Amino acid sequence: TCDDGSCIPYVGMYAFGGVVYKVTSGGSTYDVYVCNVNHQVYTPNNSGVSGIASGLTTNGYTDWIAPNTSQLDDLCQQRAVIDLVGYQNGGTVTFASNDPYLGTSTACNGSNNGAGPFSYPYWMNSCSIGSFSGNCCCLTSSGYFRSIRILLNWPQNI
């Protein structure tokens, strides 16, 4: 599975608890980005997706995080590969036509009488983050949340 450091990770590989969607090289080490293909929730916009991620234990891993906007951009570019490889390996969730997704980019931080912060919606069908203007009361729609893992300086971190 590569978890033991015995192979070079690549985009589309099923390893590290999900599907590898991005790999950057730092010479003899790699930063490996993994999408969870066994957990996705539809949740209120102000539910605190980072808290959802930090409470996950999926495929034996507990270091899941909520993606930021840049990471959602990367996921969006690879969503077809993630869905296909996840399906081929028993994954239970897909991006498919689900929208919007929620990440760590927020608005109404500390305002609206404690009702925020609200995650900006991220639209997988167009690979773009939604905008927001106006009263913080009106950014209360729900969205999908999918967690990721990032293995920095792999394989040194195993």
C-alpha positions as CSV (number, residue, x, y, z in Angstrom):
1,T,0.0,0.0,0.0
2,C,3.0,2.3,0.2
3,D,2.3,3.2,3.8
4,D,5.6,1.6,4.8
5,G,7.6,3.8,2.5
6,S,8.3,1.1,0.0
7,C,7.1,2.9,-3.2
8,I,6.8,6.3,-4.8
9,P,3.4,7.9,-4.4
10,Y,1.5,9.1,-7.4
11,V,-1.8,10.8,-8.2
12,G,-4.6,8.3,-8.5
13,M,-2.9,5.8,-6.0
14,Y,-5.1,4.3,-3.4
15,A,-3.0,4.5,-0.3
16,F,-2.7,6.3,3.1
17,G,-6.4,5.9,3.8
18,G,-7.8,7.3,0.6
19,V,-6.9,8.5,-2.9
20,V,-3.7,10.5,-3.6
21,Y,-4.8,13.6,-5.5
22,K,-1.5,15.6,-5.4
23,V,2.2,14.9,-4.9
24,T,5.0,17.4,-4.7
25,S,8.6,16.4,-4.6
26,G,11.3,17.9,-2.4
27,G,14.2,15.8,-3.7
28,S,14.2,12.6,-1.7
29,T,10.9,13.3,0.1
30,Y,7.4,14.0,-1.0
31,D,4.4,15.9,0.2
32,V,1.4,13.6,-0.4
33,Y,-2.2,14.9,-0.4
34,V,-4.9,12.3,0.2
35,C,-8.7,12.6,-0.1
36,N,-11.0,10.6,2.2
37,V,-13.2,8.3,0.1
38,N,-15.1,6.8,3.0
39,H,-16.5,9.7,4.8
40,Q,-18.6,12.7,3.6
41,V,-21.3,14.6,5.4
42,Y,-23.9,17.1,4.5
43,T,-23.7,19.6,7.3
44,P,-24.8,23.1,8.3
45,N,-22.6,25.9,7.0
46,N,-21.6,27.0,10.5
47,S,-20.9,23.5,11.8
48,G,-17.1,23.9,12.1
49,V,-15.7,21.6,9.5
50,S,-12.3,21.6,11.2
51,G,-13.9,20.1,14.3
52,I,-15.6,17.4,12.2
53,A,-12.3,16.5,10.6
54,S,-10.3,16.3,13.8
55,G,-12.9,13.9,15.3
56,L,-12.6,11.4,12.4
57,T,-11.1,8.0,12.5
58,T,-11.3,6.6,8.9
59,N,-9.4,3.8,7.4
60,G,-7.3,3.6,10.5
61,Y,-6.1,7.3,10.4
62,T,-7.0,10.1,12.8
63,D,-5.1,13.0,11.2
64,W,-7.8,14.2,8.8
65,I,-8.1,17.9,8.3
66,A,-10.5,20.3,6.5
67,P,-9.3,21.5,3.2
68,N,-8.6,25.2,2.5
69,T,-9.6,26.9,-0.8
70,S,-6.3,26.0,-2.6
71,Q,-6.7,22.3,-1.5
72,L,-10.3,22.4,-2.7
73,D,-9.0,23.7,-6.1
74,D,-6.6,20.7,-6.2
75,L,-9.4,18.3,-5.3
76,C,-11.7,19.7,-7.9
77,Q,-9.1,19.2,-10.7
78,Q,-8.8,15.6,-9.7
79,R,-12.4,14.8,-8.6
80,A,-13.0,12.3,-11.5
81,V,-9.9,10.4,-10.7
82,I,-10.7,10.4,-7.0
83,D,-14.2,9.1,-7.6
84,L,-13.1,6.4,-10.0
85,V,-10.2,5.1,-7.8
86,G,-12.3,5.4,-4.7
87,Y,-15.1,3.4,-6.3
88,Q,-12.7,0.7,-7.5
89,N,-11.3,0.3,-4.0
90,G,-14.5,0.2,-2.0
91,G,-14.9,3.9,-1.4
92,T,-18.3,4.8,-0.1
93,V,-18.7,8.5,-1.2
94,T,-18.2,10.4,-4.4
95,F,-18.0,14.0,-5.5
96,A,-20.4,13.2,-8.4
97,S,-22.7,16.2,-8.8
98,N,-22.7,17.1,-5.1
99,D,-22.4,20.9,-4.5
100,P,-21.5,23.0,-2.7
101,Y,-18.6,21.8,-0.5
102,L,-17.4,23.5,2.7
103,G,-13.8,24.2,3.6
104,T,-11.9,26.4,6.0
105,S,-12.4,29.8,4.2
106,T,-15.0,31.6,6.3
107,A,-17.0,34.8,6.6
108,C,-18.8,36.5,9.4
109,N,-16.1,35.6,11.9
110,G,-17.2,36.8,15.3
111,S,-20.3,38.6,14.1
112,N,-24.0,37.9,13.7
113,N,-24.4,37.3,17.5
114,G,-22.2,34.2,17.5
115,A,-24.0,32.5,14.6
116,G,-20.9,32.4,12.4
117,P,-18.4,31.8,11.2
118,F,-19.8,30.5,8.0
119,S,-17.8,28.6,5.4
120,Y,-17.8,30.0,1.9
121,P,-19.4,27.5,-0.5
122,Y,-17.0,25.9,-2.9
123,W,-18.6,24.7,-6.2
124,M,-17.1,21.6,-7.6
125,N,-19.0,21.9,-10.9
126,S,-17.0,25.1,-11.7
127,C,-14.0,24.7,-9.4
128,S,-14.7,28.1,-7.8
129,I,-15.4,29.5,-4.4
130,G,-18.6,31.3,-3.8
131,S,-18.8,34.9,-2.9
132,F,-20.7,36.6,-0.1
133,S,-22.0,40.0,0.4
134,G,-24.6,41.4,2.7
135,N,-26.0,40.4,6.1
136,C,-24.3,37.5,7.8
137,C,-27.7,36.1,8.7
138,C,-28.2,34.9,5.1
139,L,-25.1,32.7,4.7
140,T,-26.7,29.8,6.5
141,S,-27.0,27.2,3.7
142,S,-25.6,23.7,4.2
143,G,-23.0,21.9,2.2
144,Y,-20.9,18.8,1.8
145,F,-17.7,18.2,3.7
146,R,-14.9,15.9,2.7
147,S,-11.7,15.6,4.7
148,I,-8.1,15.2,3.5
149,R,-4.7,14.1,4.9
150,I,-1.4,15.7,4.1
151,L,1.8,13.7,4.6
152,L,4.7,16.1,4.7
153,N,8.3,15.0,3.9
154,W,7.2,11.4,3.2
155,P,8.6,8.8,3.8
156,Q,10.6,10.4,6.7
157,N,7.3,11.0,8.7
158,I,6.3,7.3,8.9
